[in-house]
Amino acid sequence: MIDIAKDLPPLGHLGYIVENVDRNVAKFREILGIDNFRAYDYVPGRAWVNGKELFPCKLRIAIGSFINGCKIELIQPLVGATPHAQFLREKGPGLHHVAFYTKQYEDWLDHFRKVGAEITFEAEAEDEIIGYRRSFYAQVAGMVGVVEITEIARKRA
């Protein structure tokens, strides 16, 4: 059981949905001086949209950070009927979510389910560099935007 007042982790990143990651990385570099973006293709081992398994799923992602440590995530949907593709189609590019990184993944998932949030996207991935991690998007009725909870990656035994 989590205590919102003391267990909410610090902000991890702001997530933007974009039409083209590379063009946006160049603009963030030119206009805001962020030159530490790391871009990669994200292909989760498993993904779910509104509780139904989604395959295939592929996103082009770039993550960079300001000097103060706040991170920016740029997401370009490539393959699959993801919430990212739907957002881009219906609203165009823009701010999509705020993300928090936690070791209490299951507790946060339970919390959002108890408050009636719709879990619109879940994914789990594992690789040799980052390790195993999970994430979900929670859409709360009456609350603007989406909250992402991302598990702090770990190596599995």
MOUR-V789832 format. One record per backbone hydrogen bond with DSSP energy under -0.5 kcal/mol. NH is the residue of the N-H (numbers start at 0). CO is the residue of the C=O. E is the energy in kcal/mol with one decimal. If there is no record, write none. Layout:
# MOUR-V789832
nh	co	e
NH	CO	E
NH	CO	E
This chain:
# MOUR-V789832
nh	co	e
3	1	-0.6
5	2	-0.9
6	2	-3.2
7	3	-1.4
11	98	-3.8
12	98	-1.2
13	70	-2.0
14	96	-3.0
15	13	-0.6
15	72	-3.3
16	93	-2.6
17	74	-2.9
23	19	-1.7
24	20	-2.8
25	21	-2.0
26	22	-1.8
27	23	-2.8
28	24	-2.2
29	25	-2.7
30	26	-3.2
31	27	-1.6
32	28	-1.1
33	27	-1.5
34	32	-0.9
37	62	-2.1
38	36	-0.5
39	60	-2.8
41	39	-0.6
41	58	-3.5
42	40	-0.6
44	123	-1.3
45	123	-1.7
47	121	-2.7
48	51	-2.8
49	47	-0.5
49	119	-1.0
51	48	-1.9
53	46	-3.3
57	78	-2.2
58	41	-2.4
59	75	-2.9
60	39	-3.0
60	58	-0.6
61	73	-2.0
62	37	-1.9
63	71	-2.2
65	69	-2.7
68	65	-1.9
70	11	-0.7
71	63	-3.0
72	13	-2.9
73	61	-2.9
74	15	-2.6
75	59	-3.0
76	74	-0.6
77	57	-2.2
78	57	-2.1
81	79	-1.8
85	81	-2.0
86	82	-2.6
87	83	-2.4
88	84	-2.4
89	85	-2.8
90	86	-3.2
91	86	-0.9
91	87	-0.9
93	16	-1.9
95	14	-3.3
96	14	-1.6
97	145	-2.0
98	12	-2.8
99	147	-2.3
100	9	-0.7
101	149	-2.5
107	103	-2.2
108	104	-2.4
109	105	-2.5
110	106	-2.3
111	107	-2.5
112	108	-2.0
113	109	-2.5
114	110	-1.7
115	112	-1.4
116	111	-2.6
117	138	-3.0
118	116	-0.6
119	117	-1.1
119	136	-1.1
120	136	-0.8
121	47	-2.2
122	134	-2.3
123	45	-2.3
124	132	-2.4
126	130	-0.8
130	126	-1.1
131	153	-3.3
132	124	-2.3
134	122	-2.1
135	148	-1.9
136	120	-2.5
137	146	-3.1
138	117	-2.7
139	137	-0.6
142	139	-2.1
145	95	-1.1
146	137	-2.4
147	97	-3.0
147	145	-0.5
148	135	-2.3
149	99	-2.8
149	147	-0.5
150	133	-3.3
151	101	-2.6
153	131	-2.2
